[in-house]
Amino acid sequence: MKKLIVLLSAVIAVVQIGRSATFDVKVPEGTKKCYVCGKFNGWSAVDAVAMTMVDTDRFKLELPDVSESDVANGFKYLCGRDWAYVEKSASGGEIDNRTVTGSPDVVGSWASVPQWEVETLEMVLNGISRQVRVYLPEGYDESSEAYPVMYYNTVQQRYNNAGADDDRGDDFFGSVSWNAHETMEALRSEGVSPYIMVEVSSFLPENTVDYNEDFEGTGCADEWLTAFVGELMPAINSRYRVADEAATIVGADYGALFGLYTAISRPDLFGRCVAMSPMLWINPGTFDELAASASERTAAQYFYLSSGSLEPGWMTQGVSSLADALGGISGAVVHNVVFEGAAHDDEDWGASFGNILRAMADGSSPSAKVNAVRSKAVSRAAADFASSVYTLYAGEDADNMQRIGTLAYTEDFRKQGSSTAVKAYVITNDIAASLKSKYYWNVACGEDASAGWLLADNKSIGFSSKKDEISWHNVAVLEDGTTANVAAHSKGFKVVTATSSTAMTRGEAHLQTATVKFPGADKSFSVHYGSVNSASDMGAISAVCNVSDNCVEAVVTYDFNLNKVTVEETAFGQSLDDVVVESFTAVPAVCSVGQDVAVSLVLDGSCGVEISCQRDFAEDVPVDVRRGSDGSYEMTLSGVKEGIYTFMVDLVNGSNRLDGAAEINVRVLSSSTSSASTLLTVNPYRSVDWSSIGRYKANFHTHTSQSFDTKFTTTEVVDRYRAAGYSILSLTDHDANSYPWNMFSLYNPAAEDRDPWSMGMLAVPGVELSKDRRNSWSEKTGGEFNHHNDFFTGRKGQEFMSLRESYAYTQAIGGMQIINHPGQYWNLSTTYTPGAKNSPEWHAENFRLYDSLIGLEVYNQGNRRPNDRILWDQVLTLTMPERPVWGYSCDDTHTAEQYFRNYEFMLMPELTIDALKEAMREGQLVISYEYTGSGENKAPAVTSIDVDESRSLITVVSDDADMIEWISSTHQEQSGVASSRKSTVVGIGKTFDYSGFQGSYVRARLTNKYGETAIQPFGFVADGQSSVDDVRSTTPGVEFSVALAQDASTAVVTCSEPMTRISFVNAAGVVAKTVECGADCEVSVNVDNLAHGAYVIVGATERAAYTAKLMLP
């Protein structure tokens, strides 16, 4: 069937009906375009909504289905679809997000003004929907002239800033990437021809000529070329005034491979080819063979090949060899240049591109000296320190950083973790909440950059579009000429003591304060800071400090600018250090209306005790506290009502009080039925012999330079984890499978191979499926396809698949999957319609449908999203005991500070893949999160987990846990306020008594001053209820099958649910055919054009996806 080309305008996704917002803005003189961007469109500058010009300085826009509350979440105006063109104050300063619309609003100034406009088209090419971006040269609308076309083929596997939605990475038009169009316009006065520039996205398989067995699906350049010349080029030729001359094809990295293949194959269509740093190693020898068999050119064809002097030698040598091969083509003119000081990145390709444009004007060879002004400068050591001048420059544009301010001299600065004051020049810069992209900085040696930069290369900070608070960035220049810098969330500071952590309050002049209690004999504390985006704990920033021995309360003030702590001791008294809450229990902790509940508190040590109780966090409930014969505190709740009863314990010793020393909850269900006994049906540790079982440290989510968003190679990552004592490791690069380890040098010739067995390690084949090969959670760039790790299948990124199709496909081929950082897609403050995407019900349904899903990441990048565990508890409430969902703790390493904060200990009899699969499937693991990532396993260790079913007791044995809490389900502390939801603690102490327990599960959390450990959930049913098998059998069955017709030309796919799409996936994991269905239950598919072999047929419905297997003879 002939493919259709669809050209669409960008739109805003509607979420509700019957609402609208009107934007009216007055802009600076000369503004040609105006856009609005905000929370309502995910803060995506690329998708900012165009406004209508109603006067020379006035724009208006009405957005249906965007309400005042949506507007109140924040918006800004831009004069181009890039954050480089955001509005500023009249003096050029940062402004806060707007939250209300004016009549009109007034833009004081623009950060910069574009001299161009890029049009975005939506096209279906090679069966895949893509964005095609087109730049028309200045003067296009005012003339009738036809222009030559320059096509840039970008590969959607490259990205540099993990988690930043608006970082397009390999971007031909990006202000911090190629910036090709502005470069061209600037060079027109030098004779450079104006081009219509077209950027189109492609995928790794489409850029490779031959199949490479280590990259599934490679070797599809022919199909992409057919679509390129048969669909894309005709659409461009019909839509724009295109000159009757051969086009230019441009590409870099993997994209350069397709450019070369296109030019060699179709000299009639492409007269020039620009191939920068081509990744020839993925198809070794291919282009030499193509050049040797190429036909004589009837007109001169120009090849502009290049590499950078900072790239590995194998790149320069490979390009040089290619130049020799291409030089053998009759009629080919080949130029090969090594650009001085250029590396393998987008900025350097963009900086070098101007030289190529100049050379293309007359067919000459490009200059090797990069003429574009770069932000990188020669390093200059600090001299004569006391009289030095240093100035901070920073901004979103690496080549046009703005002056922030002069650093102030002090003799009172402290390095991170140090209490010793040193001489330094310091400055702290506020970075607005609206800045959600990469942020560059450097220090000038003087009042401006004319004297050079202190740092040879700009430094950068990656900000996420989820960031919603001001960040602080502190830079210090020390006496030896080195620098120190810390970027922190302005609301992420806390004081951590031996017994608790206390959030600090942001004040003026970068100060933080907190009133902190010191009830015990350990009077030490430190100040911790939070990550710039999520405020997750990044560890101690101050040195360890102390208050006096009899101090029980103090006001701690922290100066971020100087990294200095000051203390005002405000209360004194006797220590409570000898008092420990040994256990705090309620039996049953989850029960029915009308039951009696026995509550018991056991302390190790003596002091005054005050116990209070509230129902539903509002109604005080009187409690009659009795002392037991063993010194315990005993209470009884009689005839309980529906709701949550919360018991709170305060400890008192003289004037020293510790409020909230312990808290547990009793959940009362509405059902009036009860059972005398509870059956334990899920025990993940039932078969574990704790005296002999192996404990293997593991991490299932790591990244290497194969993801292009971390500097560490595969070799370096493996070596780091081995040194930190990990025995099991999966390298899960985005849509790229870095396995096996003994072929690292094939993926990256600069890396060294590793043999896991000789290292005493188990290498787990894995990949983070991200879709569209973009590391982003936004709907525009992959959020519809929540990231998940796929194990034991060898899969790569498959951009065609929906999320549930991916789950079904992995299930069909026998793999396992873990859902990554689910809290990234799930907002705690959102009240979801049951079953809506990302809701707990939606996740629960996925786990019921697909056995391949074994668990959730509940700790990621330390504790980046605490709501991961709240979601886990909500999902468990819906699925247990019939469908356990195991929790995982993974580093998700993109930066050096993210190493070793997360790990699990897999409980396995031996270090083999089969034993690992069994442990992953059965939940035989304990997971840990360590606050600082020492690599020394300091989070609580589990010695054993003992279950006495005759007495209904579960006991966790740990030698280094300060507290063990038992959790079941979640609750909201404020009715109707979703953000007040918390996991429900139903017991404290090493033993949980599940006598009469009517909850569906319980899990334990262990804590100490170094971190947290969680055990997997136990599941229960009341005696007499349906068994687990009975519960599972209530799920309605769906019949899905495929049959081959007698003549083998047609496959008949049948499903008892109406189908929306059918995909035929071959043994290499490549989609060979996709059929869109009209809600049909039976579809006949022509398979004449499919190669013989085995296929997995994936049928998608509105509810789920199903699979069957088919062999084509």
Sequence and secondary structure as in RCSB ss.txt:
>XXXX:A:sequence
MKKLIVLLSAVIAVVQIGRSATFDVKVPEGTKKCYVCGKFNGWSAVDAVAMTMVDTDRFKLELPDVSESDVANGF
KYLCGRDWAYVEKSASGGEIDNRTVTGSPDVVGSWASVPQWEVETLEMVLNGISRQVRVYLPEGYDESSEAYPVM
YYNTVQQRYNNAGADDDRGDDFFGSVSWNAHETMEALRSEGVSPYIMVEVSSFLPENTVDYNEDFEGTGCADEWL
TAFVGELMPAINSRYRVADEAATIVGADYGALFGLYTAISRPDLFGRCVAMSPMLWINPGTFDELAASASERTAA
QYFYLSSGSLEPGWMTQGVSSLADALGGISGAVVHNVVFEGAAHDDEDWGASFGNILRAMADGSSPSAKVNAVRS
KAVSRAAADFASSVYTLYAGEDADNMQRIGTLAYTEDFRKQGSSTAVKAYVITNDIAASLKSKYYWNVACGEDAS
AGWLLADNKSIGFSSKKDEISWHNVAVLEDGTTANVAAHSKGFKVVTATSSTAMTRGEAHLQTATVKFPGADKSF
SVHYGSVNSASDMGAISAVCNVSDNCVEAVVTYDFNLNKVTVEETAFGQSLDDVVVESFTAVPAVCSVGQDVAVS
LVLDGSCGVEISCQRDFAEDVPVDVRRGSDGSYEMTLSGVKEGIYTFMVDLVNGSNRLDGAAEINVRVLSSSTSS
ASTLLTVNPYRSVDWSSIGRYKANFHTHTSQSFDTKFTTTEVVDRYRAAGYSILSLTDHDANSYPWNMFSLYNPA
AEDRDPWSMGMLAVPGVELSKDRRNSWSEKTGGEFNHHNDFFTGRKGQEFMSLRESYAYTQAIGGMQIINHPGQY
WNLSTTYTPGAKNSPEWHAENFRLYDSLIGLEVYNQGNRRPNDRILWDQVLTLTMPERPVWGYSCDDTHTAEQYF
RNYEFMLMPELTIDALKEAMREGQLVISYEYTGSGENKAPAVTSIDVDESRSLITVVSDDADMIEWISSTHQEQS
GVASSRKSTVVGIGKTFDYSGFQGSYVRARLTNKYGETAIQPFGFVADGQSSVDDVRSTTPGVEFSVALAQDAST
AVVTCSEPMTRISFVNAAGVVAKTVECGADCEVSVNVDNLAHGAYVIVGATERAAYTAKLMLP
>XXXX:A:secstr
               SSS EEEEEEE  TT    EEEEGGGTT GGG EE EEEETTEEEEEEET  HHHHHT E
EEESSSSGGGBEE TTS     B S  TTEE  EES   S  EEEEEEEETTEEEEEEEE  TTTTT    B EE
EEEEETT  SSTT TT  SS TT TTTT HHHHHHHHGGGT    EEEEEEE HHHH SS BTTBTT   HHHHH
HHIIIIIHHHHHHHS B SS EEEEEETHHHHHHHHHHHH TTTEEEEEEES  GGGSTTHHHHHHHT    SS 
EEEEEEEETTS HHHHHHHHHHHHHHTTSTTEEEEEEEETT  SSHHHHHHHHHHHHHHHHHT    SS  S  S
   B    SGGG   EEEEES TTS EEEEE EEEEEE  TT    EEEEEEEEEE TT  SEEEEEEESSSSGG
G BSSSS EEEE  TT  S EEEEEEEETTS EEEEEEETT  EEEESS EEE EE GGGEEEEEEE  SS  EE
EEEEE TTT  EEEE S  EE  TTEEEEEEEEETTTTEEEEEEEEE    TT EEEEEEEESSEEETT  EEEE
EEEES  EEEEEEEETTTEE     EE TTS EEEEE S  SEEEEEEEEEEETTEEEEEEEEEEEEEES     
S EEEEE TTTT  TTT EEEEEEEEE  GGGTSSS  HHHHHHHHHHTT SEEEE  BT     GGGHHHH TT
S    TTTTT EE  EEEE STT    STTTTTTS  EEEESS     TT  HHHHHHHHHHTT EEEE  GGGT
  TT    TT TTSHHHHHHHHHH TTEEEEEEEETTTS THHHHHHHHHHHHHTTTS  EEEEE   SSGGGTT
SEEEEEEESSSSHHHHHHHHHHT EEEEEESS  SS  S    EEEEETTTTEEEEE SS SEEEEEEEEEESST
T GGGEEEEEEEESSEEE TT  SSEEEEEEEETTEEEEE  EEEEETTS  HHHHHHTS    EEEEE TTSSE
EEEEEEEEEEEEEEEETTS EEEEEEEEEEEEEEEE TTS SEEEEEEEEESS EEEEEEEE 
